[in-house]
Amino acid sequence: MAGAPEVHKLDKAGQVEMRLVAAGARRDMGQLDAAIVTLQSPELASGSVQPWTARLRYAYADALLAAGRDSEAREWFAKAVEADRDGSTDASDRLAELDGVEFTDALDETDALDETDENAETDENADNGVTGESGNADPADKD
């Protein structure tokens, strides 16, 4: 269907969308090299940024990564970031991951709850005269 003559009658956005769908189908069938070739096009190589450019570059980078071509994937994730003006992809996260950058969510509720529980235990132990890691009472407190 992606090679049908009707596809050539679509506007550029429609043609790019068809490439994305066809490449996804190739990946689903385990044909990574075919998926990569399907995405290679003048639109991919173009320096102009269109509404679909980030998604096309992202799909290409993702296919390269799946094929074990990490350095090329990194390059194309970077190009996807440049084109992704509205943040429609997670290309910046994928690029950071490839570069070994780890993010910590400063507002992670789980960590905040754990810290609150630890503080509550410390306060409870202090109220009961328990000190240190061992849980032993201070000998000076025994009268």
Secondary structure as UniProt FT lines:
FT   TURN            2..3
FT   HELIX           5..9
FT   HELIX           12..28
FT   TURN            29..30
FT   HELIX           32..39
FT   HELIX           42..45
FT   TURN            51..52
FT   HELIX           53..66
FT   TURN            67..68
FT   HELIX           70..83
FT   TURN            85..86
FT   HELIX           91..98
FT   TURN            99..100
FT   TURN            106..107
FT   HELIX           109..127
FT   TURN            128..129
FT   TURN            132..134
FT   HELIX           139..141
//
